[in-house]
Amino acid sequence: MTGIRDILNAQQAAEFLCAHVETIRRMARKGTIPAFKIGKDWRFSKSTLMTWSEINPGIKKQVNILVIDDDADVCKLMSRLLEPQGYRVITATTGEEGLLHVQNDSVNLALLDLEMPVMSGPEFIRELRKNHKDIPVIVVTGYPDGKMMMEASRFGPLMLIPKPIDKKFLLSAVSLTLEGTLAETDVM
């Protein structure tokens, strides 16, 4: 028997499957995902979705990467490099905005500049670790040997990508980081 907590709306199902909400709605309309309609929106049984996702290994879960950099051009560049690889990129130009995205979106990885006004990169990591110890962070900085990098490393192991950003190095670092964290998630 399905309990009330087991029923998800389309947004919750998208977060559960790490997919875009419109993709989930489209799949529900086509009947390719188990769903039922209540009113104008689709509903999903969490336990049924879990079973469905296990028997549909070809369904690639959406990976959400949060890019936090006070330079909007860097955010755009990272989006242009990562989105063609199938990643969903969420951008923020402040640490505070980044923390809001962590609370509201299913974030699998954060790419973080260190030197930002108001909330620095190390301050962001400190706040992130309070409630989200499992989200890996890759530091993207023009000052890899600076004091801020040493401060950031106090909050756990970090991968480092120097600026200017090398596309191959970025894609390799993202792939390696996600392989480790997503494999840990799949085992649980």
N, C-alpha and C positions, 0 to 999 in steps of 0.2 A: 504494500500500500504506500502511496506517495503522500508525504506530509507537506504542509504548507511551506516549510522551509526548503523543500526540495524543488519547488517551482520557481523558475527564473524567467524574467522578462528578456526581451531581445538584447538589451544592453548588457545585462548580467551574463547571458549566455555567451555574448561576444567576448567579454572579459574572461570568462571561464575557459573558452577555447582559444584565447589570444588571437582573436580575429576582429575585423571591422564589423560594426553592427549592421551595416547595409548588406554585407556579404552574408551574414547569418539570416537576415530577413529574406534575401534573394533565394538562399538555399531552402528556407522553409516554404516559400511560395512554390518552388519547383518540386518539393517533396524529397529532396536529397538529404535532409536532416530531420530527425524525429521532432515534430512540433505540433502544437494545436493552437487554435486561435481563440482568444477571448477578447471580445470587443474589436477594436481596430488593430491590436498588436498580437504578436505571436508569443506563446509561452512554451517553456521547455522544462522537462524533468531533468534535474541535475544528474541523478543516477542513470537515467537512460542516455544522456549525453556522454557520460563517462564510459559506459559500455560501447556506445556508438563510436567514440573516438578511438577506442582500443581495437575495434574490428575494422576500422578504416585508416590503416597506417599511411595511406597515400595522402591523407588530408594533412597539409602542412600547417602547423599552427603559426599564427602571425607573431613575429618577434618585434617588440616595441623598443626602440632605442631613443632615449632622452638625451638630447644635445643641449648643454647649457654653456653659453658663451655670450658675453656682453657685446660682442661684435656680430651683428645680424648677418654680415657677409660670410662669416665663418659658419654660422648655422645653415645658411643657404648652400654653401659649398658641401658641407657634410651631408645634407639632404640629397644633393645631386649625386654624391658618390655612393650613398648607402641605399637609397630607394630602388635603383635599378637592380640591386641584389636581392630584392624581395622584402627588405626590412621596412617597417613603418617608422618614420622618424617624427618625433615630437620635439619641438624646439622651445627653448626658454632663454631669455636674455638676462635673467637674474636668478640667483639662488632661490629666492622666495617663490618665484614662479615655477621653478623646477620642483620644489617640494610640493606645490599644489598638484602638479602633474603626477607626481609619485602617488599622492593620495587618491587621485581620480582616475588614473589610467593604469593599465597593467604594464608596468615598466620592467623589461628584462635586463637592461644595461643602461648605464649613464656614462656619457662622454662629457667631461667636465674641464672647463678652463679654470685656472687657479686664481688669476688676478682679475677680480671683478669688484665693482663698487658695491657698497652696502653689505653684502654677504660674500665673503671670499670663498674660494673652492674648499679649503680646509673646514671652514665653518659649515658649508653645505654638507660635507661628508659627515661631520660630527652629528648634525641634525638627522641626516639620513639614517645613520647607524642606530639611532635611538629606537626606531620602529621597523626598519627594513635592513637588517643585517645581511640578507641574502642577495641584494642587488649589487652586482659587481660594478666597479667604477674604473674607467680608463681616463687618466689625466691627459689632457691635450694642452700643452703649454709651450710658450717660447722661452721659458726659463726653467729648464729641467734640473739645473743644479742649484736652484735658489732656495731660500729659506722656507718659502711656502710649500715646496715639494717635500721638504723634511717634515714640516708640520702636518701635511696631509697624510704622510705615510704612518703617522702615529695611530690612525684609525683603521689600519688593516692593510693587507697587501694590495698594491695598486699596479696597474700596467701604465706605462708612460709612452705617449706619442708626442714627439717634438714638433713644434711649428717651425717652418711651414710644413703643412701636412702632405705626406707622400701617400698617394692613393693605395698602392700595393701594401704598404706597411699598415695603413688604417684597416683595410679589408682583412688582412691576415690577423691583426690584433683582435678585431671584433669577432672573427670566426673562432679563433682559439679560445677567447674568453667565453663566448656563448656555448661552445661545445662542452666545456667543463661544467657550466652552470645548468644548462638544459639537460645534460646527461644525469646530473644529480637529481634534478626534478623528476625525470622519467623513472628513476629507480624507486622513488618514494611511493 
